[in-house]
């Protein structure tokens, strides 16, 4: 059956799904079949057993498409990629901090080396921005939002 996540609590490791049949189904985090945490409005496919949702999988649907705008992510990567802004936008905090740290260190340390680290992270941002923009919306969603691919 298909449905949408109504709520999920990490503390209790449980949540609720609104099924396409109009019924609500509770679920346990143990039945969640994705590495990405459930979020409100996410489209899912699931089986039911005793009015409980089981074997829950994320589906790429209208509610997840557009959750992260690929055009905005691409433009952020091209113009502000050296600062990791596109990584922060996509939720990759660690990768964003790495790019920001490399760029900051480049400004502070490498005046004599013509900002080579800064050029490298600038080129990484441009490459990633182009990759984001040439993918279809579905492919972008599957790769970078659902699949959580942080680099290239």
CORVENLIN-V579944 format. One record per helix or strand. SS is the DSSP state (~ for helix, > for strand). FROM is the first residue (numbers start at 0). TO is the last residue. Records with the same first field share a line. If there is no record, write none. Layout:
SS = FROM-TO ; FROM-TO
This chain:
> = 1-8 ; 13-18 ; 23-27 ; 31-31 ; 42-48 ; 51-57
~ = 28-30 ; 69-82 ; 84-89 ; 92-108 ; 110-112 ; 115-133 ; 136-145
